[in-house]
Amino acid sequence: MGKFSGILICADFDGTIALGGHVVEENIRAIRYFQENGGAFSVITGRTINFLRSRENEIICNACVGCVNGTLIYDYPNQKQISASIITEDLYEPLMKAHKYLNVPKHLDIFYLDDAEEISDADEDFEQQVRTALSKTVLKVLIRSSKPYKDEEIEYIKNVVGSSFETCRSWERAFEIQNKGSNKGQAAKKIAELCNASKLICVGDYENDLSMLEAADISYAVDNAIPLLKERADRITVNVEKGAIAAIIKDLESEL
């Protein structure tokens, strides 16, 4: 038991606790302090579980984590999979239609259970590569454009993909597709249930973090977050560079 017992913090990774793929030093110290005093800390990210393992020298999650945008719930302390939301609907035709509509160079990132594959539309066998990739165990597809998406392009893709899938932007040049009902918010709720948390704190910076903020008892947007997230968050904390998680933990401690 400790002063943070019962509190779970679920944080996005890139742009929230980390810059350039590495956790901000102030956050590393604060998360360790939070855990030492009974708190549970989780990362819910678009990245793979293998990526999180590669950052174990910077951050250790003492709760389950949500990888690949929450499609994979993984027991981090015990290194085992809890659940995975695998794409089973036929995504090939709508994906190709969306691809052809976006008349700029693009890459598709296909996310599997523990790794990801990049497919470039410059490859001669692009369509066959996509077919082969989608025949595997896929959790998420990301369409990465060479230019920022326009609003009308986003709406077109959403309409083409249809209601069977969850869709959102993860940054200005990346659009994600995964199973409907499988998102960061659902992952945060599940992780809170698994660790018997009485208070769920969520923090993020971009559109794909919105469902996570909506699931929280107290939601935070970092100061570098997009305007939409700031509008929807209960609170706004400091910029990622200044140690946003450290600032949140300080807030929580002051309210105990």
C-alpha positions as MATLAB code, in Angstrom:
seq = 'MGKFSGILICADFDGTIALGGHVVEENIRAIRYFQENGGAFSVITGRTINFLRSRENEIICNACVGCVNGTLIYDYPNQKQISASIITEDLYEPLMKAHKYLNVPKHLDIFYLDDAEEISDADEDFEQQVRTALSKTVLKVLIRSSKPYKDEEIEYIKNVVGSSFETCRSWERAFEIQNKGSNKGQAAKKIAELCNASKLICVGDYENDLSMLEAADISYAVDNAIPLLKERADRITVNVEKGAIAAIIKDLESEL';
ca = [
       0.000    0.000    0.000;
       1.060    3.580   -0.617;
      -0.345    7.032   -1.139;
      -1.018    6.367   -4.850;
      -2.671    2.973   -4.304;
      -5.755    2.489   -6.476;
      -4.644    5.076   -9.038;
      -3.881    3.952  -12.597;
      -2.213    6.312  -15.075;
      -2.598    5.337  -18.742;
      -0.398    7.426  -21.000;
       0.175    7.697  -24.710;
       3.836    7.293  -25.668;
       4.995    9.535  -28.538;
       4.436   13.216  -27.867;
       3.113   12.533  -24.366;
       5.812   10.855  -22.300;
       8.458   10.576  -25.006;
      10.258   12.649  -27.635;
      11.947   11.002  -30.607;
      11.044    7.568  -29.262;
      12.717    8.105  -25.867;
      11.092    8.858  -22.525;
      11.769   12.319  -21.070;
      14.084   12.018  -18.051;
      11.752   13.869  -15.659;
       9.041   11.350  -16.496;
      11.295    8.361  -15.813;
      12.033    9.570  -12.282;
       8.416   10.535  -11.567;
       6.948    7.234  -12.815;
       9.344    5.264  -10.626;
       8.360    7.404   -7.617;
       4.673    6.909   -8.435;
       5.096    3.131   -8.626;
       7.189    2.954   -5.451;
       4.294    4.616   -3.656;
       1.588    2.222   -4.814;
       0.568    3.680   -8.183;
      -0.048    1.617  -11.328;
       1.383    2.931  -14.585;
       0.522    1.816  -18.134;
       1.368    2.913  -21.653;
      -1.304    2.716  -24.354;
       0.395    3.298  -27.669;
       0.254    2.722  -31.403;
       3.636    1.036  -31.088;
       4.259   -2.714  -30.792;
       5.071   -4.696  -27.654;
       8.575   -5.308  -29.013;
       9.124   -1.555  -29.141;
       8.116   -1.161  -25.481;
      10.450   -3.996  -24.520;
      13.275   -2.128  -26.258;
      12.684    0.808  -23.856;
      12.853   -1.198  -20.623;
      15.914    0.763  -19.507;
      13.777    3.920  -19.559;
      10.384    2.788  -18.324;
       8.861   -0.256  -16.702;
       5.080   -0.572  -16.693;
       3.794   -2.297  -13.544;
       0.346   -2.838  -15.085;
      -0.911   -4.307  -18.343;
      -0.231   -2.198  -21.438;
      -2.208   -1.489  -24.591;
      -0.173   -1.814  -27.775;
      -1.028   -1.214  -31.442;
      -3.584    1.434  -30.447;
      -5.124   -0.726  -27.748;
      -5.846   -3.716  -29.994;
      -3.393   -5.811  -27.957;
      -3.708   -5.995  -24.161;
      -0.474   -7.344  -22.746;
       0.431   -8.272  -19.163;
       3.729   -6.434  -19.036;
       4.941   -7.585  -15.590;
       4.365  -11.241  -16.480;
       5.165  -10.940  -20.201;
       2.032  -12.586  -21.577;
      -0.809  -11.672  -23.916;
      -4.227  -11.045  -22.380;
      -6.303  -10.338  -25.494;
      -6.016   -9.219  -29.120;
      -8.539   -7.673  -31.506;
      -7.680   -9.215  -34.881;
      -9.059   -7.796  -38.130;
     -11.334  -10.430  -39.667;
     -13.457   -8.302  -42.040;
     -12.254   -8.012  -45.653;
     -10.180   -4.839  -45.709;
      -8.334   -5.288  -49.012;
     -10.837   -3.723  -51.448;
     -11.678   -0.607  -49.377;
      -7.999   -0.177  -48.562;
      -7.044   -0.238  -52.245;
      -9.840    2.188  -53.070;
      -8.633    4.609  -50.412;
      -5.068    4.148  -51.568;
      -5.894    5.054  -55.171;
      -7.889    8.108  -54.088;
      -4.892    9.558  -52.247;
      -2.786   10.678  -55.183;
       0.508   11.080  -53.284;
       3.331    8.657  -52.397;
       2.308    6.466  -49.475;
       3.352    3.598  -47.248;
       1.180    1.023  -45.537;
       2.278   -0.135  -42.110;
       0.729   -3.509  -41.251;
       0.792   -4.288  -37.524;
       0.844   -7.869  -36.268;
       0.896   -9.232  -32.712;
       4.499   -8.342  -31.976;
       5.938   -6.589  -35.015;
       5.051   -4.498  -38.067;
       5.736   -4.533  -41.804;
       6.132   -1.523  -44.089;
       4.885   -1.761  -47.681;
       5.674    1.038  -50.135;
       3.383    1.878  -53.040;
       6.556    2.338  -55.077;
       7.047   -1.439  -55.074;
       6.057   -3.178  -58.319;
       4.226   -5.944  -56.442;
       2.559   -3.542  -53.986;
      -0.963   -4.986  -54.319;
       0.221   -8.569  -53.928;
       2.267   -7.613  -50.872;
      -0.835   -6.047  -49.327;
      -2.944   -9.146  -50.072;
      -0.329  -11.375  -48.471;
       0.026   -9.132  -45.426;
      -3.733   -8.973  -44.829;
      -3.951  -12.763  -44.924;
      -1.930  -12.878  -41.699;
      -2.945  -12.029  -38.124;
      -3.388   -8.255  -38.453;
      -4.290   -5.868  -35.629;
      -4.016   -2.512  -37.384;
      -3.288   -0.938  -40.762;
      -1.787    2.529  -40.956;
      -1.819    4.578  -44.179;
       1.166    6.907  -43.988;
       1.056    9.764  -46.492;
       3.906   11.931  -47.761;
       1.719   15.003  -47.097;
      -0.665   15.997  -44.276;
      -4.170   14.671  -44.799;
      -6.888   17.094  -45.845;
     -10.215   16.884  -44.012;
     -12.015   15.752  -47.161;
      -9.487   12.940  -47.632;
     -10.096   11.730  -44.095;
     -13.855   11.724  -44.625;
     -13.483    9.825  -47.906;
     -11.363    7.111  -46.303;
     -13.764    6.751  -43.376;
     -16.693    6.339  -45.761;
     -14.849    3.844  -47.960;
     -13.642    1.742  -45.030;
     -17.090    1.670  -43.473;
     -18.609    1.142  -40.051;
     -16.988   -2.232  -39.374;
     -13.737   -0.519  -38.502;
     -12.397    2.026  -36.044;
     -10.613    4.864  -37.879;
      -8.686    7.941  -36.764;
      -5.560   10.009  -37.281;
      -2.524    9.280  -35.115;
      -0.653   12.284  -36.508;
      -1.148   14.662  -39.436;
       0.199   12.204  -42.039;
      -0.984    8.911  -40.565;
      -4.448    7.338  -40.659;
      -5.202    4.171  -38.707;
      -7.713    1.367  -39.293;
      -8.579   -1.352  -36.779;
     -11.583   -3.315  -35.509;
     -14.640   -1.355  -34.423;
     -14.807   -1.007  -30.645;
     -11.104   -1.658  -30.313;
      -9.369    1.547  -29.286;
      -7.284    3.146  -26.577;
     -10.324    3.954  -24.458;
     -11.508    0.355  -24.351;
      -7.971   -0.738  -23.529;
      -7.737    1.750  -20.636;
     -11.018    0.486  -19.157;
      -9.880   -3.131  -19.433;
      -6.503   -2.412  -17.850;
      -8.190   -0.516  -14.982;
     -10.418   -3.548  -14.396;
      -7.477   -5.946  -14.460;
      -5.520   -4.006  -11.854;
      -8.560   -3.131   -9.715;
      -7.964    0.593  -10.053;
     -10.412    2.891   -8.303;
      -9.305    5.973  -10.275;
      -8.283    6.076  -13.942;
      -6.088    8.927  -15.166;
      -5.449    9.183  -18.924;
      -3.190   11.530  -20.872;
      -2.498   12.021  -24.583;
      -1.700   14.432  -27.379;
      -3.472   13.420  -30.606;
      -6.773   12.296  -32.150;
      -6.260    8.591  -31.483;
      -6.016    9.395  -27.752;
      -9.523   10.878  -27.612;
     -11.279    7.621  -26.678;
      -8.784    7.135  -23.852;
      -9.503   10.579  -22.438;
     -13.241    9.907  -22.645;
     -12.761    6.716  -20.594;
     -10.889    8.463  -17.769;
     -12.056    9.660  -14.382;
      -9.634   12.541  -14.900;
      -8.272   13.255  -18.385;
      -5.229   15.311  -19.313;
      -3.961   16.761  -22.572;
      -0.318   17.754  -22.805;
       0.260   21.381  -23.758;
       1.571   20.323  -27.186;
      -1.660   18.395  -27.917;
      -3.924   19.235  -30.845;
      -6.733   21.741  -30.089;
      -9.465   19.077  -30.158;
      -7.824   17.108  -27.365;
      -7.345   20.223  -25.255;
     -11.028   21.050  -25.673;
     -12.115   17.574  -24.539;
      -9.645   17.067  -21.676;
     -10.533   17.841  -18.059;
      -7.105   19.367  -17.520;
      -4.140   20.591  -19.555;
      -0.659   19.851  -18.292;
       2.789   20.992  -19.434;
       4.498   20.319  -22.759;
       6.008   16.858  -23.228;
       9.500   18.368  -23.169;
       8.925   19.642  -19.624;
       7.902   16.265  -18.218;
       4.128   16.047  -18.514;
       3.754   12.828  -16.481;
       5.908   14.269  -13.707;
       3.625   17.306  -13.600;
       0.500   15.116  -13.477;
       1.888   13.010  -10.635;
       2.682   16.214   -8.737;
      -0.943   17.329   -9.296;
      -2.317   14.040   -8.027;
      -0.079   14.098   -4.970;
      -1.234   17.622   -4.058;
      -4.851   16.423   -4.092;
      -4.378   13.447   -1.781;
];
